[in-house]
Amino acid sequence: MPPEPQTANPILSESQIADLKLAASKMSGSTRRAFQADMSRKYCAGNARQTERCFGWGREGVQLGLGGTAQRHGLRGCAGGVLWPEALGGNPAGSGSRLAGAGGST
């Protein structure tokens, strides 16, 4: 007799998995990917393939939510790999911060 197939996630019941899938279906975009990544970290050790098997979510979206190689958008990409404060000389308001000299010295 062949061995019984293992469940995708022994921690969660089928009902709990269905609830998480329903919750994700009500979200969109980065909110959904962040939720899927959180569930992947919590229940699947951050493994996108295991998350795909367990929840039926697309592996690519989970990888993106986990901060995978698909990060192509956002400010970091626009600033040439440098966060915007460093790109502006370390001061988000530009040069010459008034806060630095707020002690009253002239």
C-alpha positions as CSV (number, residue, x, y, z in Angstrom):
1,M,0.0,0.0,0.0
2,P,1.5,3.4,-1.0
3,P,2.2,5.9,1.8
4,E,-0.3,8.6,2.6
5,P,0.5,12.0,1.0
6,Q,1.7,14.5,3.5
7,T,-0.5,17.6,4.1
8,A,1.0,20.9,2.7
9,N,1.2,22.4,6.2
10,P,0.7,20.3,9.3
11,I,0.3,23.4,11.5
12,L,-2.8,24.7,9.9
13,S,-6.2,23.0,9.3
14,E,-7.9,23.1,5.9
15,S,-10.4,25.6,7.4
16,Q,-7.6,28.0,8.5
17,I,-5.9,27.8,5.1
18,A,-9.2,28.6,3.5
19,D,-9.6,31.6,5.8
20,L,-6.1,32.9,5.0
21,K,-6.7,32.5,1.2
22,L,-10.0,34.4,1.5
23,A,-8.3,37.2,3.4
24,A,-5.6,37.5,0.8
25,S,-8.2,37.5,-2.0
26,K,-9.8,40.6,-0.5
27,M,-6.4,42.5,-0.8
28,S,-4.5,43.7,-3.8
29,G,-1.1,44.8,-4.9
30,S,1.6,45.4,-2.3
31,T,-0.8,44.8,0.6
32,R,-1.5,41.3,-0.7
33,R,2.1,40.5,-1.3
34,A,3.1,41.8,2.2
35,F,0.4,39.6,3.7
36,Q,1.4,36.6,1.7
37,A,5.1,37.1,2.7
38,D,4.1,37.4,6.4
39,M,2.2,34.1,6.1
40,S,5.1,32.5,4.3
41,R,7.5,33.5,7.0
42,K,5.1,32.4,9.8
43,Y,4.0,29.0,8.4
44,C,6.4,28.1,5.6
45,A,9.8,29.3,6.9
46,G,9.8,32.0,4.2
47,N,9.9,29.4,1.4
48,A,8.0,30.6,-1.6
49,R,7.6,27.2,-3.2
50,Q,6.2,25.7,0.0
51,T,3.9,28.7,0.3
52,E,2.7,28.1,-3.2
53,R,1.9,24.4,-2.4
54,C,0.2,25.2,0.9
55,F,-1.9,28.2,0.0
56,G,-2.0,28.1,-3.8
57,W,-0.6,31.6,-4.1
58,G,1.7,32.5,-7.0
59,R,5.4,31.9,-6.1
60,E,6.5,35.1,-7.9
61,G,4.2,37.3,-5.9
62,V,5.3,35.7,-2.6
63,Q,9.0,36.1,-3.6
64,L,8.4,39.8,-4.4
65,G,6.7,40.2,-1.0
66,L,9.6,38.5,0.7
67,G,12.0,41.0,-1.0
68,G,13.2,38.7,-3.7
69,T,15.0,39.5,-6.9
70,A,11.9,41.0,-8.5
71,Q,12.4,44.4,-6.8
72,R,12.6,46.8,-9.7
73,H,10.5,49.7,-8.6
74,G,10.5,52.3,-5.9
75,L,12.8,55.1,-4.8
76,R,15.8,53.0,-4.2
77,G,15.9,52.2,-8.0
78,C,15.4,55.8,-8.9
79,A,18.2,57.1,-6.8
80,G,20.7,54.7,-8.4
81,G,20.9,52.3,-5.5
82,V,21.3,55.0,-2.8
83,L,18.6,55.9,-0.4
84,W,17.2,59.4,-1.0
85,P,18.7,61.1,2.2
86,E,22.2,60.0,1.0
87,A,21.4,61.2,-2.5
88,L,20.6,64.6,-1.1
89,G,23.7,64.9,1.1
90,G,22.1,63.2,4.1
91,N,19.4,65.8,4.6
92,P,15.9,65.2,3.3
93,A,15.2,68.9,3.0
94,G,18.3,69.5,0.9
95,S,21.4,71.3,2.0
96,G,21.7,73.5,5.1
97,S,19.5,72.1,7.9
98,R,18.2,74.6,10.3
99,L,17.7,71.8,12.9
100,A,21.4,71.3,13.2
101,G,21.9,74.8,14.4
102,A,18.9,75.0,16.6
103,G,21.0,75.5,19.7
104,G,21.2,79.2,19.1
105,S,24.8,79.5,18.1
106,T,25.6,82.0,15.4
